[in-house]
């Protein structure tokens, strides 16, 4: 059975990049960065921290 763990939306404008994450555990949050690589790193670290706790349960 599949279950949605989170949703991620990536946006860009002239100022940089924005990621909006939404999950049952962390709720809705937003990250901003001037480069996409930096933003992706932030998102990856956040999700890794959040879901590592699930695997320990």
C-alpha positions in Angstrom: 0.0 0.0 0.0 1.4 3.4 -1.0 1.1 6.5 1.2 2.1 10.0 0.5 4.8 11.0 3.0 5.3 14.6 1.9 4.7 17.1 -1.0 7.3 19.4 -2.3 6.8 22.4 -4.5 9.8 24.2 -6.1 9.4 27.8 -7.3 11.8 30.3 -8.9 11.8 34.1 -9.5 14.4 36.8 -10.1 15.5 36.7 -6.5 16.2 33.0 -6.3 14.5 29.7 -5.4 11.8 28.6 -3.0 10.8 25.2 -1.8 7.5 24.5 0.1 7.4 21.2 2.0 4.3 19.8 3.6 4.2 16.6 5.7 2.2 15.3 8.6 5.2 15.3 10.8 6.8 18.7 10.0 3.7 20.5 8.7 4.0 23.3 6.1 7.4 25.0 5.9 9.3 27.1 3.3 13.0 27.3 2.4 14.7 30.0 0.3 18.1 30.1 -1.4 19.9 32.0 -4.1 20.8 28.8 -6.0 18.9 25.7 -6.8 21.7 23.5 -5.5 21.7 25.2 -2.1 17.9 24.9 -1.9 18.0 21.2 -2.8 20.6 20.6 -0.1 18.5 22.3 2.5 15.4 20.2 1.5 17.4 17.0 1.4 18.8 17.6 4.9 15.4 18.5 6.3 13.7 15.4 4.8 16.6 13.1 5.9 16.3 14.3 9.5 12.5 14.0 9.5 12.2 10.5 8.0 15.2 9.0 9.8 13.1 9.2 12.9 10.3 7.2 11.2 12.6 4.3 10.4 13.6 4.0 14.0 10.0 3.5 15.2 
